[in-house]
Amino acid sequence: METANRRFFQQLCAPGGILLLLAVFLLHSGWLTVSAPAIDFYYYTVFAAGLLMAWRFHSSRILFLLLTLLLAHRALEFFAEGTNPAFGAGRIAFEAIACLLPINFVLLSQARERGFGIPAITPHLALLFFESIFVAVLCRPGQMSSPWLFHVAFVKSTLFSWTPLPQPSLVIIAISFAILLGRFLIHPKPLESGILWSFGSAVLGLQMGGIGRLGSAYFATAGLMLLVSIVENSYLLAYHDELTLLPSRRAFNDGLLRLEPPYAVAVVDIDHFKKFNDTFGHETGDQVLRMVGARLAGVTGGGQAYRVGGEEFSVLFRDKGMKDALPHLESLRAAIEESIFHVRSLAERRSSARGADRRNQSRGGARSADLLRRATAASGDLELSVTVSIGVAEPNPGSEHPEQAGRNRIEAAAPSRTRGSRFKRSIA
């Protein structure tokens, strides 16, 4: 559990939280003076690179979030004319954008990635177009204040004298932050983390008035977080399994190259997974893989789990020999055996069960049919469990590759007494 919590906070705070903390330190500590030309270079480089990367990696959500940030900031600078006015077009634009920008973040965070085809991008372009027209109409010449909805006071204004943001926008920002945080908790992925921290940086930019050196720096940092999230997401896809979120075979191969004795390597295989998959369907099979992957992610003893293919997983123990790794693997095996989960749909279960019975009758799959009947009898909601078999070895000139001799057990390779001979030790 401690390892899982550490990984969760790492996913949440790195690199977005670190980048925002660094920006706050550089801009407000006085330790390093960042000139306006340097801020401008940073600003335009980030948005140019971010838009290019989002297009190249087919990330429509990130591209339109970058466009939203860019258009919002340029509108603030255009109507403010270099100052932070208390009324007039500049103030109207600020109040309107302070309410619209959080809403856009929430809407785009919920959008599906559908590429850059005309049907996919039309709703996003239409939203930005109508919002731009809306802000332009509000800021027409001669208009001195925005509609009351944008600056109504729910409580005494003196309580919020520390911020230039109107109270309606503060409410919308709080709700939007809660939604974005909740989305990350459900889908803890780099893009969701990047969107959350980018939103936080954009809010800080608005807190600084949205314009000038500080406003530009925070909006640029918001864009940088979105850009970095694309890189992090690409790394995740390349080195992690999408279903279980464990590191993939490529990461496993890289990890093997960096190992130095002492270490132990364990191979984890789900027992009878193919028959289980045929009996209950691929959706339930995916549930099994996710459950086993979650248990493997929490393996104790400093082990790092990987999904190397199909129902096969591996665990690397750095700085631990086979003897030290065995108790942690036994705890892992027992935790998986004791884990219970439910098949999602009763109707789908009955349908797949009828199909499985027909397949079993035609193929002679008596074991799968027995598994189905036992699981069904155990609970009306079909509570299911699985077991795993584990082989473990360590670098030793006299040891052989670990083999499995049965199910729901751990097989440990042991040094042979004579060349070519072997024996195995089982822990059940």
N, C-alpha and C positions, 0 to 999 in steps of 0.2 A: 504493500500500500504506500509506503514511504517513497519507493522508486516511482510508482505511478504518479503520485502527487508532484514529485520533482519534475518529471517529464511534462506534466500538464502545465506547471508554472513556466517551464522553459518554453513551451509552445506559445503560451500567452504573452510572455514578456520579451522574447527574443525573436526577431531583432527590433520590432516596432517600439517597444517600451524603452529599449536602450537608445535608439535613435532619438526619440523624443526627449529623454533625459539629457542626452548630449547636446541637443539643440537648446534646451532651456539653460544649461550651464554656459554654453558659449555666448548666448545672447544676453544673459543677465548677470553673469558673475563679474564681468569686467576684466577677466583674466586674459581675454583675447578680443581685440577690437576688430569687428567684421565690418568692412566698408560697404557702402551702398553699391558700388560697382561689382564687388565680389558677390553680394546678395543677388544682383541682377543676373550675373553669369550663372550662379547656382540655380536660380529660378528657371531660366529658359533652358538650361541643360537638362534639368530634371524632367520638365514637361515634354520636351522634344524626345528625349530617350524613353520616357514612360509611354508616350503614345506609340512610338515605334515598336517597343517591346510588346505592348498589349496587342497591337495589330499582328505582329509576327507570331505570337503564341496563341492567337485566336481567343483572347480573353475580352469579350465584349463588355462584361461588367466593369473591369478595371479601366478600359478605354473610356467609357462614358462617365465613370467617376472622375477620371482625370479631366475630361472635358468640362464636367460640372464645376470642379474646383477652379479651373482656368477661367471659365466664363464668369463665375461668381466674383472672383478677385478682380478681373479686368473691369467688370461693371462697377464694383465698389470704387476703384481708382478713377474711372471715367466720370461718375456722377459726383464724387467727393472733390474733385479738382485739387488734390494734394493736401486737403485739410480734413479735420474731423468735425464737421459742422453739427450744431445742435438742432438745426431745422433746415428745411429746403430739400433739394433733390438728393444731396449726399446722405442726409439722415434718413430719408424715405427709402433709398436703395439699401442702406444698412439694415433697417428694421425688416424690410421684405426679405432680403437674402438671408438674414439670421433665422428666419422662420422656414424658408424654402429649402435651404441647403441641408438641414438635418432630414427633412422628409425625403429628399432625393437620395441621400445615403441609405435610408431604410428601404426605399423602393428598389434601388439597384442591388442592394445586398440580397434581396429576395428573388431577383430575376434569374432565370435559367440561362446557362451558356448555350446560345444557339448560333454562334458564329456571326458573320457579317453580311448575311444575305439581306436583301431588301425587306422581306417580311419581318425579319428578326430585329433590324435596327430602326424601322419606321416608328414604332411606339416611343423609343428613347429619343429619337430626333424630334418627334412631334412635341414631347414633353419639354425638352430644352427650348424649342422654338416658342411655344406658347408662354413659358415662364419668362423668356427674354422680352416678349411683347408686353406681358403683364407688368414687369418691372419698368419698362420704358414708358408705358402709359401712366403708371403711378408717378413717375419722375418728370412728367411733362412740364414745360416752362410755366412758371407762376404758381405751381403747387407747393405749398409750404409744409404740409404734414401728410403723413400716410393715413389710411383708414384706421379708425379706432381699434380695430381687431388686432393690429400689429403692435400697439403700444398701450393697451388697456392695463391698468394696475389692479392686481388681485389683492395685494396687501400694501402696506405703507411703502412708498418709494424709497424712503430713507434706509430701509433694510437692505436695499440692493444698490446703495450708492457706490459700492466697490466695483461695479461692472457697468459698462455702457450698453450691455445687452438688455432689451426690453423683457418684461416678465413673461409674455407669451412665448417668446423664443426660448427662454430658460426652461419653461415647462416642456416644450417640444424637444429641446436638446436632452433633457433628463429622460424622457420617454424613449427617444431614439437610441440613446446610449444603452438603456436597459434592453431594448430589442436586439441591438448589435451584440451586446455581451451574451444574451441568451442564445443567439444564433451560434456564437463561437462555442459556448458550452455544449451545444448539440452537435456541432460540426467543428471540432477543434483542428482546423486546417490553416495553412499559411495565408490563404486569401482572406479568410474570415478574420484572422488576427490582424492582417494588414489593413483591412477596412476599418476595424475597430480603432486602431491606433491612428490611422489617417484622420478619422473623424475627430479624435481628441486633439490632434494638432491643428485641424481647421478651426475648431472651437477656440483654441488658444489664439489663433490668428484673429478671429472676430473679437476676442477679449482685448486684443491690442489695437482695436479699431479697424482692422482689416486692411489698412493701407500703410504706406511708409516702410521703413526698413524691417521692423519687427513683423508687421502683418505679412509682408512678402516672404520673409524667411519661414514663418510658420506654415503658410500655404505651400511653399516649395517643399518643406519637410513632409507635409501631408502627401504630396505627390511622390516624394522619395519612398515613403512607406509602401505605397501602392506598387511602385516599381520593384522594390525589393521583394514584395510578396509574390510577384510573378516568378522571380528567380528561385525563391524558396519553394514555390509550388512545383516548378519544373524539377528541382532536385528531389522533392518528395515523390513525384511520379516516376523518376528514373531509379531511385534507390529504395522505394518503399512499396509494399503491396497495397493496392487500393482497397481491397476487401477487409483485410485484418489490420491495416496500418502498421504492420511490422516491417522492419527492413527486409528487402528482397534478396534474391540470389546474388545480384551484382554487389550489394553491400556485404553479403556474407563472404564472397570471394575476396573483396578488398580487406575484410577483417581478418581472413586467414593469412593474408600476406604480411600483416603487421604483428602476428602472434609470435611471442618468444617464450620458451619454456620458463617456468611451468605453466601449463594450461590444459584444459580438458575440452573435448568436443562431444556434444551429445546430439543424437539424431532422434527426433520424436515423430512417430507415425500414428495416425488415428486408426484404430482397429476397425476393420470391416467397413471402411468409409464408402466404398463403391456400392456395396449392398445397401447400406443405410441411405445413400443418395438415390438409388433406384427405387427403394421402397417409399420414401417420404417426399421425394422431389428435390430439385436443385435449390429451390428457395430455402427449404429446411437445411439442406446441405451447407448453404452459405451461412445460415445461423450457427451451425456447428463450427464451421471454420472461424467465424468471428468470436464465438465463445472460447474456443481453444486458444485463439490468438490473444484474447484478453488475459487469459490465465498465464500464458507464456510471457506476455509483456510484464507481468508482475513477479516473474521468477526471482527468488532470493539468491543471496550469495554473490551478487555482482554479475550474474549471468546476463548475456545479451541474446535475445531470441530473434530468429529470422524465419521467414517463410521462403523455402527454397523451391517450392513447386507442388501443385496439387494439394494433397493432404499431408505433405512432408514438411517438417520444421526442423530447425537446428538451434542449438544453444551453445554459445562460446563462453567459457569461463576463463578469464585472464587471471594470471597469478594464483591459480588454484589447480591442484592435481585432481586426478579422478577420484581419489578417496575423499577429498574435501567436497567435491561436487555432488557425490552420491546422496547425501541427506537432503540437499536442496532439490534434486531431481525427484526423490521419493515424495517430498512434500508437494511438488508440482503434479506428479502423477495422481496422488490422492485428491488434490484439489479439483482436478479435472473429472475424476471419477465421481466425486460427490456433487458436482455442479448439475443442476436440473434446469431445463428450460422448456417452454411450451411451444408447440406448433401454432403458428399464428392464426390460421383459418380452419375452423372445423369443417366447413364445406369442402375446402380444398383437400383436407386430410381424407375425407370419405372418398372423394373422387380419385385421389392418388392411391388410396388403399385398394379400391376396386381395380384400378389399372395395375397396381403392383401384384395383386392376387392373380390376375390373368397372366402377367408375365412370369410369376413364380410357377404357376401351373404348367405353362408352356416350356419354361427353362429348367424346371425342377429346382427352383430356388426355395427349398423348404426352410433354410435358415433365415432368409429375409422375412418369410411369412410368419415364422415363429416370433421373430423380433417384433413385428407389427402387432401380433396378438398379445404378447406380453406387455408391450407398452400401452396398448389400448386398455387392457384389463387393469393396469395399475392406476389409471386415472381417467375420468371422463374427459378431461381437458388435454389428454395425451401429454403427460410429462415424460420427457426423454432425457437420457444421459448417454454419454459415450466414455470409452476408455482409450488410453494411448499406450503404446509400447515404446520404450526408450533404450537406445544403445549408446554407450558412452566409452570413450577411449582417451588416452593421453599419449604424448610423444614418448615412445620407448622402443629401442631397437628390437626388443624381443616380443612386442605386442602385436596382435593382429587386429584387423578391422572388426569392430563389434558386430555381432549378428543377433537376430532375434530368434528366440526359441519359445514361442508362445505369445499370448496376448496379455495386455494389462500388466506389464512387468518391466523391470529395468535389467538390461544385460550389460555387464561391465567387462570389457576386454582385459585379459590378464597376461602377463609375460609367460611365454612358453618355456618349458624346460629344455626341449630340443628343437632344432630348427624345423619349422613346418608344422609342429604340433601346436595345439591350442586348447584352452578350456575356458569356460564362461562361468560367471558368478551371477546368480539371479537374486533379485530382491523383489518380493511380491507384497 
